[in-house]
Amino acid sequence: MKVYTTDEVADMLKISRDSVLKLINQRELKAKKVARKWRITEHYLKDFFRDVDNIK
């Protein structure tokens, strides 16, 4: 399973790293802390996109 950093997710979503952190803190994007840094799995990203699609 692929694991992404907040910077990688920010690049994918074309948003700032701070915006990714905001999504994590608002519990809209699931993430795990590993060695004091947030990591987002491919599964968590798919869940996020599915949730966004359901809002539309």
C-alpha positions in Angstrom: 0.0 0.0 0.0 1.3 3.4 -0.9 1.7 6.0 1.8 1.9 9.7 1.1 3.3 12.7 3.0 1.3 15.9 3.5 3.4 17.6 0.8 2.7 14.8 -1.7 -1.1 15.0 -1.0 -1.0 18.8 -1.3 0.7 18.5 -4.8 -1.9 15.9 -5.9 -4.8 18.0 -4.7 -3.2 21.3 -5.9 -3.7 22.9 -2.5 -1.3 24.1 0.2 0.2 21.8 2.8 -1.6 23.9 5.4 -4.9 23.1 3.7 -4.1 19.4 3.9 -3.3 19.8 7.6 -6.6 21.6 8.0 -8.5 18.7 6.3 -6.7 16.3 8.7 -7.5 18.4 11.8 -11.1 18.7 10.7 -11.2 14.9 10.3 -12.2 15.3 6.7 -9.1 13.4 5.6 -7.9 10.5 7.6 -4.2 10.3 8.5 -1.8 8.6 10.9 1.1 10.1 12.7 4.4 8.2 12.1 7.5 9.6 13.8 5.7 12.8 14.6 4.7 13.4 10.9 1.4 12.9 9.2 1.1 10.0 6.7 -1.9 9.5 4.4 -2.5 6.0 2.9 -3.8 5.4 -0.5 -6.9 3.9 1.1 -7.5 7.1 3.1 -7.2 9.2 -0.1 -9.8 7.0 -1.9 -12.1 7.4 1.1 -11.7 11.2 0.9 -12.4 11.3 -2.8 -15.5 9.0 -2.4 -16.8 11.3 0.4 -16.2 14.4 -1.8 -18.0 12.7 -4.7 -21.0 12.0 -2.5 -21.3 15.6 -1.5 -21.7 16.7 -5.2 
